[in-house]
């Protein structure tokens, strides 16, 4: 399995359970490609705020260590940075209206991942990884990047192009969260006493119609690994657990302070999936 993510922490937020589940299987190798160092992220702990791009601009290097910690929690994971460490930079994002929708900034850094002229070199770099790893399954974001972030969109575009150009065919799977799963998770945390984050407004968090989901992977067995990986990304993610009797519930939030439940399944859209709902991303593939 090969996963292509835009920034450190994305691997944990949307596919941490999937990585941990398959990495634990003795006959499955998991490779993670991260496209940038996440240099434009917002820092949550006040004592680390000077790392941000507008200050010391040291966040990317710091997040290399956070990503290593997350991979150690989820692993064993074969991790690579696309084109080498620091080849392409986090493009940042502009807000695009209500909620967490994002758009491309008006001005991009010369090394920004989303720069149009960088596309061919990025595809070439990813094809080289595909040719080496020869994965049966390749996971990345849907066409809109999930919420519009230009780096997520670019990761989708180069992954689709690289899979088409690679010498070995692979099944594509795109990350998603169904509206019903999100609603159930939010209902579970909404009445928790002492919740330190605000609940999202309706449709504020990205989700898709249930009918779009073609794979649902049970990741309950990976809960401890997922929580450890979330905590490893301390500049980007806050993790909270309530007291008894709800101590098994996990809530996390990014710098926007919006509460998100740790769901028991990770969902995907798989274009070549047979009718029905896959519970294994390798189901139906030749051994």
C-alpha positions as semicolon CSV with decimal commas, in nm:
position;residue;x (nm);y (nm);z (nm)
1;X;0,000;0,000;0,000
2;X;0,120;0,349;-0,088
3;X;-0,034;0,663;0,062
4;X;0,026;1,013;-0,077
5;X;-0,036;1,300;0,163
6;X;0,027;1,673;0,138
7;X;0,163;1,765;0,482
8;X;0,281;1,602;0,804
9;X;-0,030;1,516;1,015
10;X;-0,255;1,449;0,713
11;X;-0,153;1,083;0,719
12;X;-0,281;1,054;1,076
13;X;-0,593;1,269;1,048
14;X;-0,752;1,084;0,756
15;X;-0,573;0,748;0,730
16;X;-0,396;0,683;1,059
17;X;-0,610;0,384;1,140
18;X;-0,572;0,240;0,793
19;X;-0,194;0,277;0,808
20;X;-0,177;0,111;1,150
21;X;-0,411;-0,172;1,050
22;X;-0,221;-0,270;0,736
23;X;0,125;-0,200;0,878
24;X;0,046;-0,458;1,149
25;X;-0,020;-0,727;0,888
26;X;0,297;-0,930;0,828
27;X;0,236;-0,970;0,456
28;X;0,156;-0,603;0,384
29;X;0,412;-0,326;0,334
30;X;0,302;0,036;0,383
31;X;0,480;0,328;0,217
32;X;0,391;0,690;0,296
33;X;0,485;0,978;0,068
34;X;0,457;1,328;0,216
35;X;0,468;1,610;-0,039
36;X;0,580;1,903;0,181
37;X;0,709;1,980;0,530
38;X;0,393;2,171;0,623
39;X;0,584;2,497;0,659
40;X;0,274;2,719;0,648
41;X;0,087;2,552;0,933
42;X;-0,049;2,743;1,230
43;X;0,115;2,650;1,560
44;X;-0,108;2,569;1,856
45;X;0,131;2,577;2,158
46;X;0,213;2,938;2,241
47;X;0,569;2,849;2,338
48;X;0,635;2,728;1,981
49;X;0,459;3,010;1,797
50;X;0,786;3,160;1,675
51;X;0,836;2,857;1,449
52;X;0,568;2,982;1,210
53;X;0,647;3,095;0,857
54;X;0,594;3,463;0,938
55;X;0,838;3,441;1,230
56;X;1,148;3,217;1,238
57;X;1,015;2,997;0,955
58;X;1,142;2,682;1,125
59;X;0,814;2,491;1,143
60;X;0,892;2,259;0,853
61;X;1,203;2,122;1,017
62;X;1,020;2,081;1,347
63;X;0,739;1,889;1,179
64;X;0,986;1,638;1,036
65;X;1,033;1,521;1,393
66;X;0,660;1,519;1,460
67;X;0,600;1,308;1,150
68;X;0,872;1,064;1,252
69;X;0,699;1,023;1,587
70;X;0,362;0,963;1,423
71;X;0,508;0,706;1,184
72;X;0,672;0,526;1,475
73;X;0,334;0,508;1,648
74;X;0,154;0,381;1,339
75;X;0,433;0,176;1,182
76;X;0,631;0,005;1,060
77;X;0,603;0,259;0,778
78;X;0,841;0,323;0,489
79;X;0,833;0,703;0,473
80;X;0,962;0,931;0,197
81;X;0,930;1,302;0,116
82;X;0,830;1,359;-0,246
83;X;1,143;1,449;-0,439
84;X;1,347;1,458;-0,118
85;X;1,321;1,658;0,203
86;X;1,209;2,015;0,131
87;X;1,186;1,978;-0,250
88;X;0,841;2,136;-0,251
89;X;0,700;2,376;0,005
90;X;0,359;2,395;0,169
91;X;0,151;2,631;-0,048
92;X;-0,059;2,761;0,237
93;X;-0,425;2,836;0,185
94;X;-0,679;3,113;0,171
95;X;-1,019;3,083;0,334
96;X;-1,300;3,031;0,088
97;X;-1,617;3,131;0,263
98;X;-1,800;2,944;0,540
99;X;-1,647;2,660;0,737
100;X;-1,315;2,500;0,661
101;X;-1,319;2,528;0,282
102;X;-0,986;2,645;0,146
103;X;-0,858;2,803;-0,173
104;X;-0,523;2,875;-0,336
105;X;-0,348;3,192;-0,209
106;X;-0,303;3,475;-0,458
107;X;0,076;3,460;-0,418
108;X;0,263;3,129;-0,407
109;X;0,615;3,068;-0,281
110;X;0,864;2,985;-0,562
111;X;0,884;2,625;-0,431
112;X;0,513;2,588;-0,355
113;X;0,370;2,244;-0,427
114;X;0,070;2,397;-0,605
115;X;0,270;2,594;-0,864
116;X;0,148;2,487;-1,210
117;X;0,497;2,452;-1,357
118;X;0,597;2,200;-1,088
119;X;0,337;1,941;-1,189
120;X;0,544;1,733;-1,434
121;X;0,842;1,703;-1,200
122;X;0,613;1,600;-0,915
123;X;0,452;1,328;-1,125
124;X;0,796;1,206;-1,231
125;X;0,911;1,188;-0,869
126;X;0,603;0,992;-0,767
127;X;0,624;0,755;-1,065
128;X;0,976;0,668;-0,949
129;X;0,840;0,568;-0,608
130;X;0,558;0,366;-0,765
131;X;0,804;0,184;-0,989
132;X;1,016;0,093;-0,688
133;X;0,741;0,002;-0,442
134;X;0,496;-0,152;-0,693
135;X;0,189;-0,106;-0,469
136;X;-0,142;-0,281;-0,524
137;X;-0,336;0,001;-0,355
138;X;-0,265;0,376;-0,370
139;X;-0,448;0,610;-0,132
140;X;-0,482;0,987;-0,158
141;X;-0,746;1,261;-0,144
142;X;-1,050;1,307;-0,370
143;X;-1,042;1,557;-0,656
144;X;-1,133;1,854;-0,433
145;X;-0,870;1,756;-0,179
146;X;-1,143;1,693;0,077
147;X;-1,181;2,060;0,166
148;X;-1,016;2,252;-0,116
149;X;-0,660;2,296;0,012
150;X;-0,443;2,349;-0,298
151;X;-0,181;2,100;-0,179
152;X;-0,442;1,831;-0,125
153;X;-0,579;1,898;-0,471
154;X;-0,229;1,878;-0,617
155;X;-0,160;1,554;-0,431
156;X;-0,473;1,406;-0,589
157;X;-0,380;1,527;-0,936
158;X;-0,023;1,400;-0,933
159;X;-0,125;1,069;-0,778
160;X;-0,386;1,000;-1,045
161;X;-0,139;1,099;-1,318
162;X;0,143;0,891;-1,168
163;X;-0,072;0,580;-1,129
164;X;-0,177;0,614;-1,492
165;X;0,187;0,641;-1,600
166;X;0,335;0,380;-1,366
167;X;0,451;0,044;-1,502
168;X;0,238;-0,152;-1,254
169;X;-0,140;-0,107;-1,223
170;X;-0,275;-0,012;-0,880
171;X;-0,616;0,038;-0,724
172;X;-0,687;0,400;-0,633
173;X;-0,872;0,484;-0,312
174;X;-0,972;0,837;-0,213
175;X;-1,025;0,947;0,147
176;X;-1,374;1,051;0,257
177;X;-1,602;1,088;0,558
178;X;-1,970;1,007;0,520
179;X;-2,230;1,247;0,653
180;X;-2,390;0,977;0,867
181;X;-2,060;0,871;1,026
182;X;-1,969;1,231;1,104
183;X;-2,315;1,303;1,244
184;X;-2,302;0,996;1,467
185;X;-1,959;1,089;1,594
186;X;-2,057;1,448;1,665
187;X;-2,372;1,337;1,845
188;X;-2,158;1,116;2,067
189;X;-1,933;1,403;2,176
190;X;-2,185;1,688;2,182
191;X;-2,305;1,623;2,536
192;X;-1,966;1,550;2,691
193;X;-1,905;1,768;2,997
194;X;-1,599;1,990;2,980
195;X;-1,550;1,969;2,604
196;X;-1,271;2,225;2,543
197;X;-1,346;2,280;2,173
198;X;-1,648;2,428;1,999
199;X;-1,886;2,203;1,808
200;X;-1,902;2,262;1,433
201;X;-2,190;2,441;1,268
202;X;-2,401;2,232;1,027
203;X;-2,196;2,136;0,715
204;X;-1,891;2,316;0,857
205;X;-1,680;2,000;0,848
206;X;-1,631;1,829;0,510
207;X;-1,834;1,514;0,449
208;X;-1,990;1,337;0,151
209;X;-2,318;1,162;0,082
210;X;-2,326;0,810;0,219
211;X;-2,384;0,672;-0,130
212;X;-2,037;0,789;-0,236
213;X;-1,865;0,562;0,016
214;X;-1,749;0,232;-0,134
215;X;-1,505;0,117;0,137
216;X;-1,527;0,135;0,515
217;X;-1,227;0,008;0,710
218;X;-1,276;-0,089;1,075
219;X;-0,988;0,070;1,267
220;X;-1,107;0,019;1,623
221;X;-0,805;-0,203;1,690
222;X;-0,572;0,084;1,603
223;X;-0,714;0,336;1,850
224;X;-0,409;0,355;2,076
225;X;-0,173;0,395;1,779
226;X;-0,393;0,666;1,629
227;X;-0,407;0,864;1,952
228;X;-0,030;0,840;1,993
229;X;0,017;0,961;1,635
230;X;-0,224;1,251;1,689
231;X;-0,033;1,353;2,001
232;X;0,294;1,336;1,806
233;X;0,168;1,624;1,587
234;X;0,152;1,857;1,884
235;X;0,204;2,180;1,687
236;X;-0,105;2,106;1,478
237;X;-0,344;1,892;1,682
238;X;-0,494;1,902;2,032
239;X;-0,630;1,576;2,174
240;X;-0,881;1,554;2,458
241;X;-1,041;1,261;2,640
242;X;-1,320;1,299;2,896
243;X;-1,334;1,144;3,241
244;X;-1,519;0,822;3,323
245;X;-1,753;0,682;3,206
246;X;-1,660;0,831;2,866
247;X;-1,283;0,789;2,887
248;X;-1,275;0,575;2,570
249;X;-1,403;0,870;2,363
250;X;-1,137;1,076;2,187
251;X;-1,191;1,428;2,054
252;X;-0,935;1,626;1,857
253;X;-0,912;1,972;1,707
254;X;-0,684;2,167;1,477
255;X;-0,585;2,529;1,537
256;X;-0,940;2,636;1,446
257;X;-1,062;2,482;1,771
258;X;-1,343;2,283;1,607
259;X;-1,418;1,954;1,784
260;X;-1,385;1,641;1,574
261;X;-1,457;1,288;1,696
262;X;-1,210;1,005;1,648
263;X;-1,424;0,773;1,435
264;X;-1,412;0,395;1,454
265;X;-1,390;0,351;1,076
266;X;-1,206;0,524;0,794
267;X;-1,398;0,558;0,470
268;X;-1,297;0,578;0,106
269;X;-1,431;0,600;-0,244
270;X;-1,277;0,331;-0,464
271;X;-1,352;0,383;-0,835
272;X;-1,299;0,018;-0,935
273;X;-1,486;-0,133;-0,640
274;X;-1,751;-0,394;-0,714
275;X;-2,106;-0,325;-0,596
276;X;-2,132;-0,330;-0,220
277;X;-1,913;-0,196;0,056
278;X;-1,551;-0,307;0,083
279;X;-1,415;-0,379;0,430
280;X;-1,063;-0,435;0,296
281;X;-0,887;-0,212;0,043
282;X;-0,718;-0,519;-0,105
283;X;-1,042;-0,713;-0,151
284;X;-1,079;-0,857;-0,501
285;X;-0,720;-0,789;-0,601
286;X;-0,494;-1,067;-0,720
287;X;-0,241;-1,179;-0,460
